[in-house]
Amino acid sequence: MSDSSPTVPHEGGFRPDLDISTERGGPHYAEFSEQVRTLMDKARFACPTDELAVEAIAVLSELNAKLDAHLVDEWTTPAGTRVDLPARGNLTLPPYEIEEATPEGVLATVWFRPYHLGGNGVTHGGQVAVAFDDLGGMASLVAVNGVCRTAYLKVNYRSLTPLNTRLTIRTWVERREGRKLFVAGTLHDGDRLCADIESLFIELRPGQA
Ligand SMILES: CCCCCCCCCCCCCC(=O)SCCNC(=O)CCNC(=O)[C@H](O)C(C)(C)COP(=O)(O)OP(=O)(O)OC[C@H]1O[C@@H](n2cnc3c(N)ncnc32)[C@H](O)[C@@H]1OP(=O)(O)O
């Protein structure tokens, strides 16, 4: 388990020995996450009366103050290490479920929620890039068994990406030159290609931030 205390030497980016858990945050953490995502969906589309906004501020302030007493570091928060939850429980990522993750590549189902709206009822392009960045990083990590950082990520938006639809996303290392991993990827709605990527991930040296 990674110790985050300041006496432990810096371990570098993403910490390959990250403690993975399906229990951290307790048995109701999945539902807690879902409620937060639902709140973001509602916030994206709600036009509250001033009375309701004031009420919401009171409820949310009280809740935020309670959560303040339970903050932990990024290496031990369930958000990002709960591999049993969509997108490892990381609320800032579009939710996805991994079907397969091998050195040959990653296959996942991803879906964009109402709060991922760009405009005209479809997904924001930046959110598509976020999904590719995370799953491109995962394809690199699994391929080299080491942590990698994105050097560049080019997204070709081939057609509109719908919200609220289960989509197929694939990422794989197409070519490797030393620490350089050229990662390709595709996002499909059924047979229709929504986007693809050309990207470069760099394998970090031991201890590199
Ligand atoms: C719980 C379960 C966990 C599972 C985890 C799931 C996975 C989660 C995944 C999450 C994923 C999230 C991912 C994220 O969000 S990572 C966050 C976004 N990325 C960054 O912040 C990266 C910032 N940049 C850097 O840190 C450094 O620049 C890096 C590390 C990238 C390279 O600096 P470093 O000092 O190490 O290397 P180098 O400079 O000697 O370069 C090495 C080689 O690369 C070539 N090069 C470099 N840049 C470019 C470029 N732009 N175009 C073309 N080429 C480029 C360079 O010419 C050289 O080539 P060569 O001369 O050797 O031929």
The ligand as an SDF file (V2000), in Angstrom:
LIG
                    3D

 63 65  0  0  0  0  0  0  0  0999 V2000
   -6.7400    1.4820   -9.8490 C   0  0  0  0  0  0  0  0  0  0  0  0
   -6.3020    0.9720  -11.1200 C   0  0  0  0  0  0  0  0  0  0  0  0
   -5.3460    1.9700  -11.7850 C   0  0  0  0  0  0  0  0  0  0  0  0
   -5.3420    1.8000  -13.2610 C   0  0  0  0  0  0  0  0  0  0  0  0
   -4.8010    3.0280  -13.8720 C   0  0  0  0  0  0  0  0  0  0  0  0
   -5.5110    3.2300  -15.1640 C   0  0  0  0  0  0  0  0  0  0  0  0
   -4.7590    4.1120  -16.0510 C   0  0  0  0  0  0  0  0  0  0  0  0
   -5.0310    5.5300  -15.7750 C   0  0  0  0  0  0  0  0  0  0  0  0
   -4.4720    6.2760  -16.8960 C   0  0  0  0  0  0  0  0  0  0  0  0
   -4.6680    7.7200  -16.6820 C   0  0  0  0  0  0  0  0  0  0  0  0
   -4.0310    8.3810  -17.8570 C   0  0  0  0  0  0  0  0  0  0  0  0
   -4.1010    9.8490  -17.7040 C   0  0  0  0  0  0  0  0  0  0  0  0
   -3.0070   10.4190  -18.5700 C   0  0  0  0  0  0  0  0  0  0  0  0
   -2.8730   11.8420  -18.3230 C   0  0  0  0  0  0  0  0  0  0  0  0
   -3.8350   12.5570  -18.2490 O   0  0  0  0  0  0  0  0  0  0  0  0
   -1.3050   12.4470  -18.1340 S   0  0  0  0  0  0  0  0  0  0  0  0
   -1.5960   14.1880  -17.9150 C   0  0  0  0  0  0  0  0  0  0  0  0
   -1.3780   14.9570  -19.1830 C   0  0  0  0  0  0  0  0  0  0  0  0
    0.0030   14.9110  -19.5610 N   0  0  0  0  0  0  0  0  0  0  0  0
    0.9250   15.6520  -18.9970 C   0  0  0  0  0  0  0  0  0  0  0  0
    0.6850   16.4410  -18.0980 O   0  0  0  0  0  0  0  0  0  0  0  0
    2.3180   15.4560  -19.5000 C   0  0  0  0  0  0  0  0  0  0  0  0
    3.1920   16.7070  -19.3490 C   0  0  0  0  0  0  0  0  0  0  0  0
    4.4610   16.4410  -20.0050 N   0  0  0  0  0  0  0  0  0  0  0  0
    5.4230   15.7490  -19.3980 C   0  0  0  0  0  0  0  0  0  0  0  0
    5.3070   15.3740  -18.2330 O   0  0  0  0  0  0  0  0  0  0  0  0
    6.6220   15.4010  -20.2070 C   0  0  0  0  0  0  0  0  0  0  0  0
    6.7440   16.2680  -21.3060 O   0  0  0  0  0  0  0  0  0  0  0  0
    6.5840   13.9210  -20.7230 C   0  0  0  0  0  0  0  0  0  0  0  0
    6.5200   12.9640  -19.5310 C   0  0  0  0  0  0  0  0  0  0  0  0
    5.3870   13.6790  -21.6470 C   0  0  0  0  0  0  0  0  0  0  0  0
    7.8440   13.6490  -21.5150 C   0  0  0  0  0  0  0  0  0  0  0  0
    8.9440   14.0850  -20.7990 O   0  0  0  0  0  0  0  0  0  0  0  0
   10.2390   13.1610  -20.5370 P   0  0  0  0  0  0  0  0  0  0  0  0
   11.2560   14.0440  -19.9030 O   0  0  0  0  0  0  0  0  0  0  0  0
    9.8600   11.9360  -19.8070 O   0  0  0  0  0  0  0  0  0  0  0  0
   10.6560   12.7050  -21.9630 O   0  0  0  0  0  0  0  0  0  0  0  0
   11.3280   13.5450  -23.1470 P   0  0  0  0  0  0  0  0  0  0  0  0
   10.9240   14.9610  -23.1440 O   0  0  0  0  0  0  0  0  0  0  0  0
   12.7760   13.1990  -23.1820 O   0  0  0  0  0  0  0  0  0  0  0  0
   10.6120   12.8580  -24.3830 O   0  0  0  0  0  0  0  0  0  0  0  0
   10.8080   11.4660  -24.6430 C   0  0  0  0  0  0  0  0  0  0  0  0
   10.5900   11.2830  -26.1270 C   0  0  0  0  0  0  0  0  0  0  0  0
    9.2260   11.6390  -26.4470 O   0  0  0  0  0  0  0  0  0  0  0  0
    9.2170   12.7030  -27.4030 C   0  0  0  0  0  0  0  0  0  0  0  0
    8.1040   13.6220  -27.0870 N   0  0  0  0  0  0  0  0  0  0  0  0
    7.7600   14.1100  -25.8830 C   0  0  0  0  0  0  0  0  0  0  0  0
    6.6980   14.8880  -25.9870 N   0  0  0  0  0  0  0  0  0  0  0  0
    6.3450   14.8900  -27.2990 C   0  0  0  0  0  0  0  0  0  0  0  0
    5.3130   15.4920  -28.0260 C   0  0  0  0  0  0  0  0  0  0  0  0
    4.3740   16.2760  -27.4440 N   0  0  0  0  0  0  0  0  0  0  0  0
    5.2550   15.2680  -29.3560 N   0  0  0  0  0  0  0  0  0  0  0  0
    6.1450   14.4580  -29.9580 C   0  0  0  0  0  0  0  0  0  0  0  0
    7.1530   13.8540  -29.3130 N   0  0  0  0  0  0  0  0  0  0  0  0
    7.2510   14.0700  -28.0020 C   0  0  0  0  0  0  0  0  0  0  0  0
   10.5870   13.3940  -27.2410 C   0  0  0  0  0  0  0  0  0  0  0  0
   10.9310   14.0970  -28.4310 O   0  0  0  0  0  0  0  0  0  0  0  0
   11.4620   12.1920  -26.9830 C   0  0  0  0  0  0  0  0  0  0  0  0
   11.6530   11.5250  -28.2100 O   0  0  0  0  0  0  0  0  0  0  0  0
   13.0890   10.9480  -28.5970 P   0  0  0  0  0  0  0  0  0  0  0  0
   13.9860   12.1350  -28.7050 O   0  0  0  0  0  0  0  0  0  0  0  0
   13.5180   10.0380  -27.4640 O   0  0  0  0  0  0  0  0  0  0  0  0
   12.8780   10.2120  -29.9010 O   0  0  0  0  0  0  0  0  0  0  0  0
  1  2  1  0
  2  3  1  0
  3  4  1  0
  4  5  1  0
  5  6  1  0
  6  7  1  0
  7  8  1  0
  8  9  1  0
  9 10  1  0
 10 11  1  0
 11 12  1  0
 12 13  1  0
 13 14  1  0
 14 15  2  0
 14 16  1  0
 16 17  1  0
 17 18  1  0
 18 19  1  0
 19 20  1  0
 20 21  2  0
 20 22  1  0
 22 23  1  0
 23 24  1  0
 24 25  1  0
 25 26  2  0
 25 27  1  0
 27 28  1  0
 27 29  1  0
 29 30  1  0
 29 31  1  0
 29 32  1  0
 32 33  1  0
 33 34  1  0
 34 35  2  0
 34 36  1  0
 34 37  1  0
 37 38  1  0
 38 39  2  0
 38 40  1  0
 38 41  1  0
 41 42  1  0
 42 43  1  0
 43 44  1  0
 43 58  1  0
 44 45  1  0
 45 46  1  0
 45 56  1  0
 46 47  1  0
 46 55  1  0
 47 48  2  0
 48 49  1  0
 49 50  1  0
 49 55  2  0
 50 51  1  0
 50 52  2  0
 52 53  1  0
 53 54  2  0
 54 55  1  0
 56 57  1  0
 56 58  1  0
 58 59  1  0
 59 60  1  0
 60 61  2  0
 60 62  1  0
 60 63  1  0
M  END
$$$$
